[in-house]
Amino acid sequence: RGGGGAQVVKPGPVPNRPWTSTGLQHGECKVWRNPLNLFRGAEYSRYTWMTGKEPLTYYDMNLSAQDHQTFFTCDTDFLRPSDIVMQKAWRERNPPARIKAAYQALELNNECATAYVLLAEEEATTIVDAERLFKQALKAGETIYKQSQQCQHQSPQHEAQLRRDTNVLVYIKRRLAMCARKLGRIREAVKIMRDLMKEFPPLTMLNIHENLLESLLELQAYADVQAVLAKYDDISLPKSAAICYTAALLKTRTVSDKFSPETASRRGLSTAEINAVEAIHRAVEFNPHVPKYLLEMKSLILPPEHILKRGDSEAIAYAFFHLQHWKRIEGALNLLQCTWEGTFRMIPYPLEKGHLFYPYPSCTETADRELLPTFHHVSVYPKKELPFFVHFTAGLCSSTAMIALLTHQFPEIMGIFAKAVLGLCSG
């Protein structure tokens, strides 16, 4: 679409790409795998132990089960007994049963990479334990990957097996990078991510660049962040909150430390300030839910394993990891607070017509309620305003009910009151 050269595809994954869950569809809305999803055992389960609340919905976990079956299994699994067991493990709904199956697979083959993956994701209770298991998975995964490479041309089944073993290897390396990031070894994490993007360029749809962006921001390597954006904030590529808000943050960074609303209202905005404000407006149009989390007007929760682009779930996932980066830049949140609501003047009817993007999808609220836990108050955009006659009818009914109640409780007083009112009216 026109305006600022920005363009976005309709929310949703590209068919036949791994790690994009088609799952439940609400009109144009499709859910995507959260690139920075947390670890089940070391993070989500710890939250449940501490609070007694379940941070993941059944729908979200069911989508993950579908992802795992797509990503970690193939038609040749029957050739390896351990892979047969793991096929059942990925379909199993009960966590202890999945973990038990992973151990059974290791008894059959102690080089079963996907068994180590499952244990790292679900049994490990700390990131350190998860990393240890992923390193075991990496050793096994590299061996299997090399074997599959040698056999790939023997038959279509062997080609499918190589694709599966490639998926497993990429997944393991990416999770090892995320472990390194969480344990403070950020440069190591960045190197793993960059190597992955070079070694497996066809798998760019995994959105590893979003993991890379977050790690580079933590290093305050803003020139490197700009270089990543130059490649991925492209008119032909799908957008995300991470892309749009990181672009806004970089432009905000150049002016925010000296920005003052009073000064700006007297002298007008400079070119750099106009660019920053326009970048904020672009980001807010893409996902209008994010500012309330960044400005801490709304409480954050743990992000889900799947997100809906432009929805509340994506806003939570973005703010959960990026709030710290906005806080680090002096004045960035102040500039955001002063300007973000101005976006809505440009798009008075967001469901009908957008400015830089497609109209805002009307299906996001329904889909987000499936993805987010019930204890979270889902953010809704645009706010639904009831027609005047609805308010009038509700007020009339309430008044009638109150008069009837008072008449029942105090018949004599209400009789006197009614006569007085009639007397005033007739007079």
C-alpha positions in Angstrom: 0.0 0.0 0.0 1.1 3.6 -0.5 2.5 6.0 2.1 6.1 5.9 3.3 6.9 2.9 1.1 5.5 0.5 3.8 3.7 -2.6 2.9 2.5 -5.6 4.8 1.0 -8.9 3.7 -2.2 -10.1 5.2 -1.5 -11.6 8.6 -0.7 -15.3 8.4 1.9 -17.8 7.4 3.0 -18.7 4.0 1.7 -22.2 3.1 4.0 -25.2 3.4 6.6 -23.3 5.5 7.7 -25.0 8.8 7.0 -23.3 12.1 4.1 -21.3 10.9 0.9 -22.8 12.4 -2.1 -22.6 10.2 -4.3 -23.9 13.0 -7.6 -22.0 13.7 -8.5 -19.4 11.2 -10.6 -16.3 11.9 -11.1 -14.6 8.6 -7.7 -13.4 7.5 -6.2 -14.1 11.0 -3.7 -17.0 11.3 -1.3 -17.6 14.2 2.4 -17.8 14.0 5.0 -19.5 16.1 6.4 -17.0 18.6 10.1 -16.6 17.6 11.1 -16.0 21.2 8.9 -18.5 22.9 9.9 -19.5 26.4 10.9 -23.0 27.7 8.1 -25.2 29.0 10.0 -26.7 32.0 12.4 -23.9 32.9 10.1 -20.9 32.5 6.3 -21.7 32.0 6.2 -24.5 34.5 8.2 -22.5 37.1 5.6 -19.7 36.8 2.8 -22.3 37.4 4.6 -23.6 40.5 5.0 -20.1 41.9 1.5 -18.7 41.1 -0.8 -21.7 40.6 -1.8 -20.2 37.2 -1.5 -21.8 33.8 0.2 -19.4 31.4 -0.6 -21.4 28.3 -4.0 -22.2 26.9 -5.0 -25.6 25.6 -5.3 -24.2 22.1 -1.8 -22.7 22.2 -0.3 -26.0 23.4 -2.3 -28.0 20.8 -0.8 -25.8 18.0 2.6 -26.5 19.4 1.9 -30.3 19.3 1.0 -29.9 15.6 4.2 -27.9 15.0 6.3 -30.6 16.7 4.7 -33.4 14.6 5.3 -31.4 11.4 8.8 -30.4 12.3 10.2 -33.5 14.1 8.6 -36.4 12.2 8.6 -37.8 8.7 7.4 -40.8 6.7 10.6 -42.8 7.3 10.3 -42.8 11.1 9.3 -46.5 10.9 12.9 -47.3 10.0 14.1 -46.2 13.4 12.4 -47.7 16.5 13.3 -44.6 18.6 11.6 -42.3 16.0 8.4 -44.4 16.2 8.3 -43.8 20.0 9.0 -40.1 19.5 6.1 -39.9 17.0 3.8 -41.0 19.8 5.5 -38.7 22.3 4.8 -35.6 20.2 1.1 -36.6 19.9 0.8 -37.3 23.7 -1.1 -34.6 25.6 0.1 -35.6 29.1 3.5 -34.0 29.9 4.7 -36.9 32.2 3.8 -39.4 29.4 5.8 -37.4 26.9 8.8 -37.3 29.1 8.5 -41.0 29.8 8.4 -41.7 26.1 11.5 -39.6 25.5 13.4 -41.8 27.9 12.1 -44.9 26.2 13.4 -43.6 22.9 16.8 -43.0 24.5 16.8 -46.6 25.7 16.4 -47.7 22.2 18.9 -45.2 20.8 21.0 -43.0 23.0 21.7 -40.8 19.9 18.0 -39.8 19.5 18.2 -36.0 19.1 14.5 -35.3 19.3 14.3 -37.2 22.6 16.9 -34.8 24.1 15.0 -31.9 22.6 11.8 -32.9 24.4 13.6 -33.4 27.7 15.3 -30.0 27.3 12.0 -28.3 26.6 9.8 -30.0 29.2 11.8 -31.7 31.9 14.7 -29.3 32.5 13.7 -26.9 35.3 16.6 -24.4 34.7 18.1 -22.9 31.6 21.4 -24.4 32.5 19.9 -27.9 32.5 18.1 -27.2 29.2 21.3 -26.1 27.6 23.1 -29.2 28.8 20.4 -31.4 27.2 20.4 -29.3 24.0 24.2 -29.8 23.7 23.6 -33.6 23.8 20.9 -33.2 21.2 23.3 -31.2 19.0 25.9 -33.9 19.1 23.3 -36.5 18.1 21.6 -34.2 15.6 24.8 -33.4 13.7 25.7 -37.1 13.4 22.2 -37.9 12.0 22.3 -34.9 9.7 25.6 -35.9 8.1 24.2 -39.4 7.5 21.1 -38.1 5.9 23.1 -35.8 3.6 25.0 -38.8 2.3 21.8 -40.7 1.5 19.5 -37.9 0.3 19.6 -38.8 -3.4 18.7 -42.4 -2.9 14.9 -41.9 -2.8 12.2 -39.3 -2.1 11.9 -40.8 1.4 15.6 -40.0 2.1 15.1 -36.4 0.9 12.2 -36.1 3.3 14.4 -37.5 6.1 17.1 -34.9 5.3 14.5 -32.1 5.5 13.4 -33.4 8.9 17.0 -33.8 10.2 17.8 -30.3 9.0 14.8 -28.9 10.8 15.9 -30.7 14.0 19.4 -29.4 13.7 18.3 -25.8 13.1 15.9 -26.0 16.0 18.6 -27.2 18.4 21.1 -24.6 17.4 18.5 -21.8 17.7 17.5 -23.0 21.2 21.1 -23.1 22.2 21.5 -19.5 21.0 18.5 -18.6 23.1 20.0 -20.4 26.2 23.2 -18.5 25.7 21.2 -15.2 25.5 19.3 -16.0 28.7 22.5 -16.9 30.5 24.2 -13.6 29.5 26.5 -14.9 26.8 25.1 -12.6 24.3 27.9 -12.4 21.8 27.9 -16.2 21.6 24.2 -16.1 21.0 24.6 -13.6 18.2 27.3 -15.7 16.5 25.1 -18.8 16.5 22.2 -16.9 15.0 24.3 -15.3 12.3 25.9 -18.7 11.4 22.4 -20.2 11.2 21.1 -17.5 8.9 24.2 -18.0 6.6 24.2 -21.8 6.7 20.4 -22.2 6.1 19.2 -19.2 4.2 16.1 -21.0 2.9 14.9 -21.1 6.5 14.6 -17.4 6.9 10.9 -17.8 7.5 11.8 -19.1 11.0 12.2 -15.4 11.9 15.6 -16.0 13.5 16.3 -12.3 12.6 13.9 -11.4 15.4 16.0 -13.3 17.9 19.1 -11.6 16.4 17.5 -8.1 16.7 16.7 -8.6 20.4 20.2 -9.8 21.2 21.9 -6.9 19.2 19.7 -4.4 21.1 20.9 -5.9 24.4 24.5 -5.4 23.2 23.5 -1.8 22.2 25.0 -2.6 18.8 22.6 -0.2 17.1 24.5 0.0 13.8 24.2 -3.8 13.5 20.5 -3.6 14.3 20.0 -1.1 11.5 21.8 -3.4 9.1 19.4 -6.3 10.0 16.4 -3.9 9.5 17.8 -2.8 6.2 17.5 -6.4 5.0 14.2 -7.5 6.7 12.2 -4.3 6.9 11.6 -4.6 3.2 8.4 -3.8 1.2 8.2 -7.4 -0.1 8.5 -9.1 3.3 5.9 -9.6 6.1 6.1 -7.1 8.9 5.9 -7.8 12.6 5.8 -5.7 15.8 9.5 -6.4 16.3 10.4 -5.0 12.9 8.2 -1.9 13.1 8.9 -1.0 16.7 12.6 -1.6 16.5 12.7 0.7 13.4 10.8 3.3 15.5 13.2 2.9 18.4 16.2 3.5 16.3 14.8 6.8 14.9 13.5 7.8 18.3 17.0 7.2 19.8 18.5 10.1 17.6 16.2 12.7 19.1 14.6 11.5 22.3 17.2 12.7 24.8 16.5 16.3 23.9 12.8 16.1 23.0 10.4 18.3 24.9 6.7 18.7 24.0 6.7 22.4 25.1 9.7 23.2 23.0 8.4 21.3 20.0 5.0 23.1 20.2 6.8 26.5 20.1 9.4 25.9 17.3 7.8 22.9 15.5 9.4 19.5 14.9 12.8 19.1 13.3 13.2 16.7 10.4 14.7 14.0 12.6 11.8 14.4 15.1 9.3 14.2 12.3 10.9 11.0 11.1 10.8 9.5 14.6 7.1 10.4 15.1 6.2 9.0 11.7 8.1 5.8 12.6 6.1 5.6 15.9 2.8 6.2 14.0 3.7 3.4 11.5 4.5 1.0 14.4 1.3 1.9 16.2 -0.8 1.4 13.1 0.7 -2.1 12.7 0.1 -3.1 16.3 -1.9 -0.6 18.4 -1.7 -2.7 21.5 2.0 -2.4 22.1 2.3 1.2 23.6 0.2 0.4 26.7 2.6 -2.4 27.6 5.7 -0.3 26.9 4.3 2.6 28.9 3.3 0.2 31.7 -0.4 1.2 31.5 -1.2 -2.5 31.2 0.4 -5.4 33.1 2.5 -7.9 31.2 2.1 -11.7 31.3 4.3 -14.5 30.0 4.1 -14.5 26.2 2.3 -17.4 24.5 4.0 -20.0 22.3 2.0 -18.6 19.3 1.1 -15.1 18.4 -1.4 -13.3 16.2 0.3 -10.6 14.1 -1.2 -7.1 15.0 -3.0 -8.7 17.9 -2.6 -8.4 21.7 -0.7 -11.7 21.8 2.0 -10.2 19.6 2.1 -7.0 21.6 2.7 -9.0 24.8 5.5 -11.1 23.2 7.2 -8.0 21.9 7.0 -5.9 25.0 8.0 -8.8 27.3 11.5 -8.8 25.7 11.8 -5.3 24.4 10.5 -3.0 27.2 14.1 -3.0 28.7 15.5 -1.7 25.4 13.1 1.2 25.3 13.8 2.0 28.9 17.6 2.0 28.2 17.3 4.9 25.7 16.8 8.2 27.5 13.5 9.9 26.6 12.3 7.1 24.2 9.3 6.3 26.3 8.5 10.0 26.8 8.5 10.6 23.0 6.3 7.5 22.6 3.9 8.7 25.3 3.6 12.1 23.7 2.9 10.9 20.1 1.5 7.4 19.9 -2.2 8.4 20.1 -1.8 10.7 17.2 -1.8 7.7 15.0 -5.5 7.2 15.4 -6.3 10.6 13.8 -4.9 9.3 10.5 -7.0 6.1 10.6 -10.5 7.1 11.9 -12.0 3.9 10.5 -9.2 1.3 11.0 -11.4 -1.7 10.1 -12.3 -0.2 6.8 -9.1 1.6 5.6 -5.5 1.7 6.8 -2.8 4.3 6.1 0.4 2.3 5.6 -1.0 -1.2 6.1 -4.1 -3.2 5.3 -7.2 -2.4 7.4 -6.9 -3.7 10.9 -8.3 -7.3 11.0 -11.6 -7.6 12.8 -10.9 -11.1 13.9 -8.0 -10.5 16.3 -10.0 -10.3 19.5 -11.5 -13.8 19.0 -8.2 -15.4 18.1 -6.3 -13.7 21.0 -8.9 -15.0 23.5 -8.0 -18.5 22.3 -4.2 -17.8 22.7 -4.1 -15.9 26.0 -5.0 -17.2 29.5 -8.3 -16.3 31.0 -6.8 -14.3 33.8 -5.5 -11.8 31.2 -7.8 -8.9 30.1 -7.5 -9.0 26.4 -6.8 -5.7 24.7 -9.4 -4.8 22.1 -8.9 -2.5 19.1 -10.8 -0.5 18.0 -12.9 0.0 21.1 -16.5 -1.0 20.5 -18.8 1.9 21.3 -22.5 1.1 21.9 -25.1 3.1 20.0 -27.0 5.9 21.9 -30.3 4.0 21.9 -28.6 1.1 23.7 -27.4 3.4 26.5 -30.8 5.1 26.6 -32.7 1.8 26.8 -30.5 0.5 29.6 -30.9 3.7 31.6 -34.7 3.6 31.2 -34.9 0.0 32.3 -32.7 0.7 35.3 -34.8 3.7 36.3 -38.0 1.7 36.0 -36.6 -1.1 38.1 -35.4 1.3 40.8 -38.9 3.0 41.0 -40.6 -0.4 41.2 -38.3 -1.5 44.0 -38.8 1.7 46.0 -42.6 1.5 45.5 -42.6 -2.0 46.9 -40.4 -1.2 49.9 -41.9 2.3 50.7 -45.5 2.4 49.2 -46.7 5.3 51.4 -43.7 7.5 50.7 -43.7 6.8 47.0 -47.5 7.5 46.9 -46.9 10.9 48.4 -44.0 11.5 46.0 -46.1 10.4 43.0 -49.0 12.8 44.0 -46.5 15.6 44.3 -45.0 15.0 40.9 -48.5 14.8 39.3 -49.4 18.0 41.1 -46.4 19.8 39.7 -47.1 18.5 36.2 -50.8 19.5 36.3 -49.9 22.9 37.7 
